[in-house]
Amino acid sequence: MTTQHQKDYSSIEEEDDKEGATTNILESKPLEENNAVSARPHIPSVSASAVLGESASMPEDTPVCRGVDFSATSMESSTEQGDILSQIMQSLRYTGFQATNLGLAVEQIQQMRTWRLSQEPWQEGDDTELRPLEIRERLRARIFLSYTSNQISSGQREVLRFLVQNKMVDCIVTTAGGIEEDLIKCFQPTYMGDFKLNGRELRKKGINRIGNLLVPNKNYCEFEDWVNPLIETMHQEQDQKWAEWAAELIKNKSNNDDDTTPEKFVWTPSKFI
């Protein structure tokens, strides 16, 4: 997808193409003596032409780099704090450097959430059942959320849980570790550490380091105590009833048959994700 800022910058190049090959001012001859730039005898003419030469005009719709003006907004109430967060997210697009890429990602996600099939014209050959406008207005984009286990180990877990809890995604694609780490955090917390901590010394104390995060062995032990009986039960049903276990069925099984199921684990099946 071509973004607006790419179009803005390419328009400058198009102007050059219309005018022919662009002259490199560093390779050009010294300026004439009567040139305004040459009126500065203490600056070499080649340097003067490069630094003080006339600039190409920017297209009128070129975005301006600008961040949030925090001095213009107070943060006394929670509503105002929410407004500040919204302003920060909107300003990323025009902050520059990698913030611009993050801002473009934010805009893409907003498009995914607001898109409806009614925005696309029905054409011959399309499903006739999807032709009525009222149906097309109800059909939205199916959003897939993919993440690795380290996202759950970190504080991103709470963000991902909010997305699931409020049904902002339709399908989750993750690893077994992504599920395991989520369950472990339902029993015990992960602690903050430091990248410089000696992993070997920590292991002697029964503590595991994930980057700058610390996970005691007891966290894994509690998880094993909970999940092992569940696996045993599932294995017996598989042998006796030829049950085939998919990830969704495993989650439903743990929620229905075990009163000790961690509360946070129920959100995905309850939201039909």
C-alpha positions in Angstrom: 0.0 0.0 0.0 1.4 3.4 -1.0 1.2 5.8 1.9 0.5 9.5 1.7 4.0 10.6 2.9 5.5 8.4 0.1 3.4 10.2 -2.4 4.4 13.6 -1.0 8.1 12.9 -1.4 7.8 11.2 -4.8 6.1 14.3 -6.1 9.3 16.3 -5.6 11.2 13.7 -7.7 8.5 13.9 -10.4 9.1 17.6 -10.7 12.8 16.9 -11.3 11.9 14.4 -14.0 9.7 17.0 -15.8 12.5 19.5 -15.8 15.1 17.0 -17.0 18.2 15.8 -15.2 18.8 17.5 -11.9 22.0 19.5 -11.8 24.3 18.5 -8.9 25.3 21.9 -7.4 28.5 20.3 -6.0 29.7 19.5 -9.5 28.6 22.8 -11.0 30.9 25.6 -12.0 31.6 28.4 -9.5 28.8 31.0 -9.3 28.9 34.2 -11.2 30.4 37.2 -9.4 27.1 39.1 -9.5 25.2 36.2 -7.9 23.7 37.0 -4.5 25.3 34.0 -3.0 28.7 35.0 -4.2 28.4 38.2 -2.3 29.9 36.4 0.7 33.6 36.3 -0.1 34.5 34.4 3.1 32.5 31.3 1.8 33.9 29.2 -1.1 31.6 29.5 -4.0 31.0 25.7 -4.3 30.1 25.5 -0.5 27.9 28.6 -0.8 26.0 27.1 -3.8 25.5 23.9 -1.8 24.4 25.4 1.5 22.8 28.7 0.5 21.5 27.8 -2.9 17.8 28.1 -3.6 15.7 25.1 -2.3 13.0 23.3 -4.3 9.6 24.1 -3.1 7.8 21.6 -1.0 4.3 20.4 -2.2 1.5 22.2 -0.4 0.1 19.1 1.2 3.5 17.9 2.6 3.0 16.9 6.3 4.9 19.0 8.9 7.0 17.2 11.6 5.4 18.1 14.9 4.9 16.4 18.3 2.4 16.8 21.1 2.3 20.1 22.8 2.0 19.0 26.4 1.9 22.5 27.7 -1.4 23.1 26.0 -3.2 20.3 27.8 -3.5 19.6 31.6 -3.6 16.1 33.0 -5.6 16.6 36.1 -8.5 14.3 35.3 -8.6 10.7 33.9 -10.5 12.1 30.8 -7.7 14.6 30.1 -5.1 11.8 30.5 -7.0 9.7 28.0 -7.0 12.7 25.6 -3.3 13.0 26.0 -2.8 9.3 25.1 -5.0 9.8 22.1 -3.0 12.8 21.0 0.3 10.9 21.4 -0.9 8.1 19.3 -2.1 10.5 16.6 1.1 12.5 16.7 3.3 9.4 16.0 2.6 9.7 12.3 4.3 13.1 12.2 7.0 12.7 14.9 9.6 11.3 12.4 12.1 8.5 12.5 10.6 5.1 13.6 7.7 6.8 15.4 6.3 7.5 11.9 6.3 3.8 11.1 4.5 3.1 14.4 2.0 5.8 13.6 1.3 4.2 10.1 0.7 0.9 11.9 -1.8 2.6 14.2 -3.6 4.0 11.2 -3.6 0.6 9.5 -5.2 -1.0 12.6 -7.8 1.7 12.8 -8.7 1.0 9.1 -9.0 -2.7 9.9 -11.4 -2.1 12.8 -13.6 0.4 10.9 -13.6 -1.4 7.5 -17.0 -2.8 6.3 -17.7 -4.8 3.1 -20.1 -1.9 2.1 -16.9 0.1 1.4 -16.2 -2.2 -1.6 -18.6 -2.0 -4.6 -20.4 -5.2 -5.5 -19.3 -6.5 -8.9 -20.7 -9.1 -11.3 -19.4 -12.5 -10.2 -19.5 -11.7 -6.5 -21.7 -13.7 -4.1 -25.3 -12.6 -4.8 -26.1 -13.1 -1.1 -23.7 -10.4 -0.2 -25.2 -7.8 -2.6 -27.8 -6.2 -0.1 -26.3 -3.1 1.4 -27.6 -3.9 4.9 -25.6 -7.2 4.9 -22.5 -5.6 3.5 -22.6 -2.9 6.3 -22.5 -5.7 8.9 -19.6 -7.6 7.5 -16.2 -6.4 8.9 -12.6 -7.4 8.6 -11.6 -10.6 10.3 -8.6 -9.7 12.4 -5.8 -12.1 13.2 -3.5 -11.4 16.2 -0.1 -13.2 16.2 2.5 -13.0 19.0 5.3 -15.0 20.5 5.7 -16.2 24.1 8.1 -13.3 25.1 5.2 -10.9 24.5 3.3 -12.8 27.2 6.3 -12.9 29.5 6.4 -9.1 29.3 3.9 -6.5 30.3 2.4 -6.7 26.8 0.3 -9.6 28.2 -2.1 -7.2 29.8 -2.6 -5.4 26.4 -3.2 -8.6 24.6 -5.7 -9.7 27.3 -7.6 -6.5 26.9 -7.9 -7.0 23.2 -9.3 -10.5 23.7 -11.6 -9.5 26.6 -13.2 -6.8 24.5 -13.3 -9.0 21.4 -11.1 -6.7 19.3 -9.6 -9.7 17.5 -11.1 -12.7 15.9 -8.3 -15.3 15.8 -5.1 -15.7 17.8 -2.0 -17.3 16.3 0.7 -18.1 18.9 3.1 -20.7 20.1 2.6 -23.3 22.9 4.9 -21.1 25.0 2.5 -18.2 24.4 -0.2 -20.2 26.1 2.0 -21.7 28.8 3.4 -18.3 29.9 -0.1 -16.9 30.0 -1.2 -19.7 32.3 1.9 -19.4 34.5 1.2 -15.7 35.1 -2.3 -16.7 36.3 -0.7 -18.5 39.2 2.4 -16.4 40.0 3.8 -13.0 38.8 7.0 -12.4 36.7 9.4 -10.0 38.3 11.6 -7.2 36.9 15.4 -7.8 36.9 18.3 -6.6 34.7 19.9 -7.8 31.5 23.3 -7.8 33.3 22.3 -10.3 36.0 24.4 -13.5 35.9 22.2 -16.3 34.6 24.4 -19.0 36.0 24.2 -17.6 39.5 20.5 -17.1 39.3 20.0 -20.7 38.3 21.8 -21.8 41.5 19.0 -19.9 43.3 16.2 -21.5 41.3 15.5 -18.3 39.3 15.3 -18.0 35.5 16.1 -14.9 33.6 14.2 -13.9 30.4 16.0 -10.8 29.2 15.5 -8.4 32.1 12.6 -10.5 33.6 12.9 -13.0 36.4 10.8 -16.1 36.8 11.2 -18.3 40.0 11.1 -22.1 39.5 8.0 -22.3 41.7 6.0 -20.6 39.0 6.6 -23.5 36.6 6.0 -26.0 39.4 2.6 -24.6 40.2 1.7 -24.7 36.5 2.9 -28.4 36.2 0.8 -29.3 39.3 -2.3 -27.8 37.6 -1.8 -29.0 34.0 -0.5 -32.6 34.5 -3.8 -34.0 35.9 -5.6 -32.3 33.0 -3.3 -33.9 30.5 -3.8 -37.3 32.2 -7.6 -36.9 31.9 -7.4 -35.9 28.3 -5.1 -38.8 27.5 -7.6 -41.3 29.0 -10.5 -39.8 27.0 -8.4 -40.0 23.9 -7.8 -43.7 24.4 -11.3 -44.6 25.6 -13.4 -42.3 23.3 -11.0 -41.6 20.4 -11.1 -37.9 21.3 -9.1 -35.6 19.1 -7.8 -32.6 21.0 -7.5 -29.2 19.3 -6.3 -26.1 21.1 -9.9 -24.7 21.4 -11.2 -28.0 22.9 -8.3 -28.1 25.4 -9.2 -24.7 26.7 -12.9 -25.6 26.9 -12.0 -28.8 28.7 -10.0 -27.0 31.3 -12.7 -24.5 31.9 -15.6 -27.0 32.2 -14.0 -29.8 34.2 -11.7 -28.0 36.6 -12.9 -25.5 39.3 -9.3 -24.3 39.7 -9.0 -23.0 36.2 -7.3 -19.6 36.3 -9.8 -16.8 35.9 -7.8 -15.0 33.1 -7.8 -18.2 31.0 -11.5 -18.1 30.4 -11.6 -15.1 28.1 -10.6 -16.6 24.8 -13.2 -19.4 24.7 -15.9 -17.2 26.2 -15.4 -14.7 23.4 -15.4 -17.5 20.7 -11.9 -16.6 19.6 
